């Protein structure tokens, strides 16, 4: 792998506070040799900001069974508030280790989104709601002008749709799109579980086809989205996706986590 090939890591919002000093030492060491792109989630920080984000009504389910946070302009504003706090935390940790960084808010020219779903289940009925979410249609890697070894971008996965609206996107799928657009060979999805589990057993390696079958058959919640993101990353040119909770170098080396490949 060339030292110009970026290392793309999706860092789950639920596990950000749990990463040890050794974890940050490890990711900084990787960042010295390769451009580093961290895509962050915000689920836990958003819930800490306001109790309303922990209420069941904050999550919508569409007619196909997909879940989404009910996003209004006020929610977009709150996402930006918590993402600024996340950036301060992450950049503080990386600066201590000699890695400078900068924020990249997806809606500022990096990520484009298509039209979102209009029909959502509310009170056991399908109703038409405005929900500022949308599927990612493209990523402009040219927006990351300082993509070089020794530098980190922290991406907030918002996007801009064709109507010019700022919309929410899934962070795992945003990381997949960014990895594909920037030529990353591996996408690392850091979460709070060590492996993908099937029938209670940890899975070390699995093909995209097998992962998609499990996603549609038995995966739920966050893992369902991660498996969808993995398939999109592989379709976008990424060679493999690793899901786990260990230091990134261990996951990249295949020593831990679940590795998903095309074949």
FINUSE-831172 format. One record per residue (C-alpha): residue in three letters; x, y, z. Coordinates in steps of 0.5 Angstrom, whole numbers, padded with zeros to 4 digits. Each point is the difference from the previous one (the first is absolute). Layout:
BEGIN
ALA  X  Y  Z
...
//
This chain:
BEGIN
UNK  0000  0000  0000
UNK  0003  0007  -0002
UNK  0001  0005  0005
UNK  -0005  0004  -0004
UNK  -0005  -0005  0001
UNK  -0005  0003  0006
UNK  -0002  -0004  0006
UNK  -0007  0001  0001
UNK  -0003  -0001  0007
UNK  -0008  0000  0002
UNK  0000  0002  0007
UNK  -0006  -0002  0004
UNK  -0003  0006  0004
UNK  -0002  -0005  0005
UNK  0007  -0002  0001
UNK  0004  0006  0000
UNK  0001  0001  0007
UNK  0002  -0007  0001
UNK  0006  0000  -0005
UNK  0007  -0001  0005
UNK  0006  0004  -0001
UNK  0003  -0006  -0003
UNK  -0005  0000  -0005
UNK  0001  0008  -0002
UNK  0008  -0002  0000
UNK  -0002  -0005  -0005
UNK  -0004  0004  -0005
UNK  0005  0006  0001
UNK  0006  -0005  -0002
UNK  -0004  -0002  -0007
UNK  -0002  0007  -0001
UNK  0008  0002  0000
UNK  0000  -0005  -0006
UNK  -0006  0001  -0004
UNK  -0006  0005  -0001
UNK  -0005  -0001  0006
UNK  -0007  0001  -0001
UNK  -0004  -0001  0006
UNK  -0008  0000  -0001
UNK  -0004  0001  0006
UNK  -0007  -0002  0003
UNK  -0003  0004  0005
UNK  -0006  -0004  0003
UNK  0003  0000  0007
UNK  0002  0008  0000
UNK  -0007  0001  -0002
UNK  -0003  -0003  0005
UNK  0004  0003  0005
UNK  -0002  0007  -0003
UNK  -0007  -0001  0001
UNK  -0005  -0006  0003
UNK  -0004  0001  -0006
UNK  0005  -0004  -0004
UNK  -0001  -0006  0004
UNK  -0008  0000  -0001
UNK  -0003  -0005  -0004
UNK  -0003  0005  -0004
UNK  0007  0003  -0002
UNK  0001  -0006  -0005
UNK  -0005  -0001  -0006
UNK  0000  -0007  -0004
UNK  -0002  0001  -0008
UNK  -0005  -0005  -0004
UNK  0006  -0005  -0001
UNK  0002  -0001  0007
UNK  0006  0005  0000
UNK  0001  0004  0006
UNK  0002  0008  0000
UNK  0001  0005  0005
UNK  -0006  0005  -0001
UNK  0004  0006  -0002
UNK  -0002  0007  0000
UNK  0004  0007  -0001
UNK  0000  0000  0007
UNK  0003  -0007  0000
UNK  0005  0002  -0005
UNK  0002  0006  0005
UNK  0001  -0005  0006
UNK  0004  -0005  -0005
UNK  0005  0006  -0001
UNK  0000  0002  0007
UNK  0002  -0007  0002
UNK  0005  -0001  -0006
UNK  0004  0006  0002
UNK  0001  -0003  0007
UNK  0002  -0006  -0003
UNK  0005  0003  -0004
UNK  0003  0004  0006
UNK  0001  -0007  0003
UNK  0003  -0004  -0006
UNK  0004  0006  -0002
UNK  0003  0001  0007
UNK  0002  -0008  0001
UNK  0003  0000  -0007
UNK  0004  0007  0001
UNK  0003  -0003  0006
UNK  0003  -0006  -0004
UNK  0002  0005  -0006
UNK  -0006  0000  -0005
UNK  -0003  0006  -0002
UNK  -0007  0000  -0003
UNK  -0006  0004  -0002
UNK  -0007  -0001  -0001
UNK  -0004  -0002  -0006
UNK  -0008  0001  0000
UNK  -0002  -0004  -0005
UNK  -0006  0005  -0002
UNK  0006  0005  -0002
UNK  0001  -0003  -0007
UNK  0003  -0007  0002
UNK  -0007  -0004  0000
UNK  -0006  0000  -0004
UNK  -0006  -0004  0001
UNK  -0006  -0002  -0004
UNK  -0008  0001  0002
UNK  -0002  -0003  0007
UNK  -0005  -0004  0001
UNK  -0007  0003  0002
UNK  -0004  -0005  0003
UNK  0001  -0002  0007
UNK  -0004  -0004  0005
UNK  -0003  0004  0006
UNK  -0005  -0003  0005
UNK  0000  -0006  -0004
UNK  -0002  0003  -0006
UNK  0004  0002  -0007
UNK  0000  0008  0000
UNK  0004  0005  -0004
UNK  0005  0004  0004
UNK  0005  0005  -0002
UNK  0007  -0004  0002
UNK  0006  0004  -0001
UNK  0004  -0007  -0002
UNK  0002  -0002  -0007
UNK  0004  -0006  -0003
UNK  0007  0002  -0002
UNK  0001  0001  -0008
UNK  0007  0002  0000
UNK  0007  0003  0004
UNK  0004  0005  -0003
UNK  0007  -0002  0002
UNK  0003  0006  -0002
UNK  -0003  0004  0006
UNK  0005  -0004  0004
UNK  0006  0005  -0002
UNK  0005  -0002  0005
UNK  -0001  -0008  -0001
UNK  0007  -0002  0002
UNK  0004  -0004  0005
UNK  0001  0004  0007
UNK  -0007  0003  -0001
UNK  -0007  -0002  0002
UNK  -0007  0002  -0002
UNK  -0006  -0001  0004
UNK  -0006  -0001  -0004
UNK  -0007  0002  0003
UNK  -0005  -0004  -0005
UNK  -0005  0005  -0002
UNK  -0001  0001  -0007
UNK  -0003  0005  -0005
UNK  -0006  -0002  -0004
UNK  -0002  0002  -0007
UNK  -0005  0005  0003
UNK  0006  0003  0004
UNK  -0003  -0002  0006
UNK  0005  -0003  0006
UNK  -0002  -0007  0001
UNK  0002  -0005  0005
UNK  0004  -0007  -0002
UNK  0002  -0006  0003
UNK  0007  0000  0002
UNK  0002  -0007  -0001
UNK  -0003  0001  -0008
UNK  0004  0007  0000
UNK  0006  -0003  0002
UNK  -0001  -0006  -0005
UNK  -0001  0006  -0006
UNK  0006  0004  0003
UNK  0005  -0006  0000
UNK  -0002  -0002  -0007
UNK  0000  0007  -0003
UNK  0007  0001  0003
UNK  0003  -0007  -0002
UNK  0001  -0003  0006
UNK  0001  -0007  0000
UNK  -0003  -0002  0007
UNK  -0006  0003  0004
UNK  0001  -0001  0007
UNK  -0007  0001  0004
UNK  0002  0001  0008
UNK  -0006  -0002  0004
UNK  -0002  -0003  0007
UNK  0001  -0007  -0002
UNK  0006  -0004  -0001
UNK  -0003  -0004  -0006
UNK  -0006  -0001  -0004
UNK  -0004  -0006  0003
UNK  -0004  -0005  -0004
UNK  -0005  -0005  0005
UNK  0004  0003  0006
UNK  0007  -0002  -0003
UNK  0006  0005  -0002
UNK  0001  0000  -0008
UNK  0007  0001  -0002
UNK  -0001  0001  -0008
UNK  -0006  0000  -0004
UNK  -0001  0002  -0007
UNK  -0004  0005  -0002
UNK  -0006  -0004  -0003
UNK  0000  -0004  0007
UNK  0000  0006  0004
UNK  -0006  0003  -0005
UNK  -0004  -0006  0001
UNK  0001  0000  0008
UNK  -0002  0008  0000
UNK  -0006  -0002  -0004
UNK  -0002  -0006  0005
UNK  0003  0001  0007
UNK  0003  0007  0001
UNK  -0003  0005  0004
UNK  0001  0008  0001
UNK  0007  0002  0000
UNK  0003  -0006  -0003
UNK  -0005  0000  -0006
UNK  0003  0007  -0002
UNK  0007  -0002  0001
UNK  -0001  -0006  -0005
UNK  -0004  0004  -0005
UNK  0006  0005  0001
UNK  0005  -0006  -0001
UNK  -0003  -0002  -0007
UNK  0000  0007  -0002
UNK  0007  0001  0001
UNK  0002  -0006  -0003
UNK  -0005  0002  -0006
UNK  0004  0007  0000
UNK  0007  -0004  -0001
UNK  0002  -0001  0007
UNK  0004  -0007  0001
UNK  -0003  -0001  0007
UNK  -0004  0002  0006
UNK  0002  -0001  0007
UNK  -0005  0000  0006
UNK  0003  0000  0007
UNK  0002  0004  0006
UNK  0007  -0001  0000
UNK  0006  0004  -0002
UNK  0000  0002  -0007
UNK  0006  -0003  -0002
UNK  -0002  -0007  0003
UNK  -0006  0000  -0004
UNK  0004  0002  -0006
UNK  0004  -0006  0001
UNK  -0006  -0004  0001
UNK  0002  -0002  0007
UNK  -0007  0001  0003
UNK  -0006  0003  -0003
UNK  -0005  -0003  -0006
UNK  0003  0001  -0007
UNK  -0005  0000  -0005
UNK  0003  0000  -0007
UNK  -0003  -0001  -0007
UNK  0002  -0007  -0001
//
